[in-house]
Amino acid sequence: MAVEIDKAYTACGRGATWDGLVELERRAYDAAKAAKPDAIVYFSANAEDRYKQSLTGFDSGLYGALANLKRDRFGLSTYPSGVKRPDGRGAMPNDLPSDYFTRVRKMNPAEAPVVIAETGWNSRDLKVGPGGACVVVADSNEVVQDDYLWVLLQSAETQGIELVTWWSHRDLLPEAVMESCYPLAPPPTFSGCANDSWCLGVNIYRRIAPTNPAFGDVVFKGFGSMGLFDREGRSKAGASRWRATTARSVSP
């Protein structure tokens, strides 16, 4: 019913705006149940915000803000590649604690069962920033993506997670775009892009935060190589694991 509804609380805080959104969600839940009583109805919330952008944290206050929302499951939206390890390096799949996907229920046993409403891991480095200021904010490759998929599916099977939703079938962006750091090209002419449409797209997104172009790059490219197939349809290692998993028979 609501994608990452907790982001509204993070942005607006407790008050009339949040209370109104909670009431809207509750009415939507009731309407869905009235139309189809056996439907499984839920919202999603972001795991990394709830974990304070750490591998082991938990924000009880942020979790508590969701108390009055109606749900049959707790939908988790999770993209752990952006989380930092204690040494400041980016987390790798094998760094994820065993409770990473179910911590909300471990900390709150009365919570509804957890489902993975959306998740993914890029198969290319996430490079951001213009020209000489280009940096890699999240290292990855196809093997790392497959490692995450293995951890994810193993956790789902051993911890009783009923649903796992991967972000994208194919990559949203070509490999060359993920690997490029485009020059700054201010509007209205964007002349620095020399008619490169991907450069133009990146620079339009940089207008989200003009003083921090890297932020716009993250928004534009952050989900770019999460497909289990590349943009041309070539399968990655993760595609074989996904297919093998979904081909298995289902048992209670």
N, C-alpha and C positions, 0 to 999 in steps of 0.2 A: 504493500500500500504506500510505502514511503521509503525512498532510497536515502540511506545515511541520514536519517531524520535527526540524529544527534548533532549534526553539523549546524542545524538551526539554533540549538541550545548553546553551542560553543560560540556562535556569532552574536547571538542576541541576549543570552543569559536568561535567568529566571524572571518571569514577569508576564504581562498581559499577552505579548506576542507568542511566547512559548506556550502559555496556557491555552491560547486559542488554537494553536497547532495540535496540541494534545487532544483537545475536544474534537477537532476535525478528524483526527486519526481514529478516535473511538467511534465516531459516527460512521466512518468508512468501514470499520471492522463490523459493526452491527449490520450495515447495509449488505456487506458481502455475505455474512452468515444468514441473513434473511433470504437472500437470493439462492444460496447453496449451503445448507446447514453443515454438510460434511467437508466443505472447503477448508484447506489449511491456509490460514491468513496470518500475515506477519509483516513487520517492517524490517529494515536493515539498519545496522549501526556500524561505525568504523572501529575496527579492532585497535589500530595503532594509536588513535587518539585516546582510546580507553586505557591503553597500556602506557600512556605518557611517552610515546615514541621510544620505548625501551623494550628489551626482550622479556623482562621479568616484572614490569610495573603493573599497577592497576589503580585507576582513578575511581574510588568508591563514590565520590560526589557526582561525577558524570554518569555513572551507572544508576545512581539513585534518582537522577532526573528523569529516567525512563520508566519509573515505577508505575505510573498511571496509564501508560500506553497499553492497549490491548494486543495480545498476540497468542498464537498457538505454537509458534517457534520463535527462537531468537535468531534473526538473520544477521550473519556476520559478513561484513565487507572487509577484506584484508589484503594488503599489498606489502608484505614485510621486507621487500628488498630495500626500502628506504630507511629501515631502522638501523641504528648504529650499535655496535658492540661496545662494551665498557672501554675498550682501547681506542675507540673513535673510528674504527674501520667499519665499513658496511657489513651488515649481517649476511651470511651465506645460509642456504637451506638447513645445513646440518647444525647451525647455531640455534635453531628454534627449539625452545623447551617443549617437552612432551605435552604440556597443557596449553600450548599457544592458541589452538583453535577452540578449546573448551574451557578456558580460564574463567569466563563469565559465569559458567555454571558450577565450576569447582569452588569459586568464591561465594556463590549464591545457589545452594543446592535446590532451592524451590523454583529456580528459573526454568522456563520452558526449554525443551531440547534445542541445541544449536544446529543450524544449517549454514552452509557456506553460500551466501546469496551472490557473492561475486569475489573472484580472486584471480591472480595471474602473476607472472614474473617474466620480464623481458628476456629475450634471447640475445640481445646486443647490449653493449655498453650504452648507458644513458649519458650523452655528452651535451653540455649546455654552455652558454656564454658565447660572445662574439669573438671571432678571430683569435688574437693572442691571449684572450682571457678564457679560452676554452678549457673546461675541466670535466672529468668523469665523476659524476655524483653517485653512480651505481654500476659496479662492474658486473658483467654477465656474459654468457654465451649459451649455446644450445645445451651443453652438458649441465650447466648450472640450472637452467630452466627445467630440464628433465629431473634433476635432483630435487628441485622444489616440488614438482608434480609427484614424485615418489613419496616424499615426506607427507604431502597433503593427503594423498590417497591412503597411505598406511594409517595416518591418524584418523581419517574418516572411518576406515574399516574397524580399527581396534577400539575406537571410542564411540561408535554408534552414531556417526553423523549421517543423516539420511540423504542429504543433497549436497552436491558440489557443483558449482557453476563456474566454468572457466570464462575469462573475459572475452576472448575472441577466437574464432576459427582460423582466420588468416591475419597476417600482420596488417596493421592499418597503414604503415609507412614503408617505403622501400628501404633496403639496407643502407643505401648511400645517404639517405636523409638522416638516419640514426647516427651515422658515422661523421656527419658534417657539422661544423660550427660556422654558421652563416654570419656575414658582416652586418654591422648595424646599418639599417637603411630607413631613415626617418620618413614619415609621411609628409606631404601628400604624394610625393613622386616615387618614393622607395627606390630611387635611382641606383643605389648601391647593389641592388639585386640583379641588375642587368637582365631583366625579364625572366629570371629563374622563379617559377611559380612556387616552389617549396620555400625558397628564401623569402618570398613575399608573404607566404602564410606564416612563417616563423615571426617575421617582423610585425605583422598585424597582431599576433598574440602577445608580442612584447609590449604592446600598448596597455595591457592589463596593469602592468606595474612599470611605467617608463623609466624609473630610476634603478630598476633591477631587472635587466633584460633576461637574466638567467631564469627568473621565475616564469616568464612567458614561455621560454624554451621547455621547461619542465611540463607545463600544462599542454603544450603542443605535442611533445614527443614522449611524454611519460608512459603512454600505453601503446607506443608505436610498434614494438616487436613482440607483443604478448601472444600472437597467434601460435597455434600448434602447427600451422603451415605458413610458409612465407607468403609474401604478397603475390607471387606468381603461382602459388599452389603447391610448391614443393614441400613434402612432409619433413618435419623435424623429428628429433628423437622422442620428444614428448608425445607426438601424434601416435606412435606405435604403442606407447604405454597407455594412452587414453583409450585407444581402440581395443586393446587387450582387456582393459578393465570393463568397458561397457559391453564387451562380448560375453562376459561371464554370466552364468545363470544367477538369478536373484533368489535368495532364500531369506526367511525371516531372521 
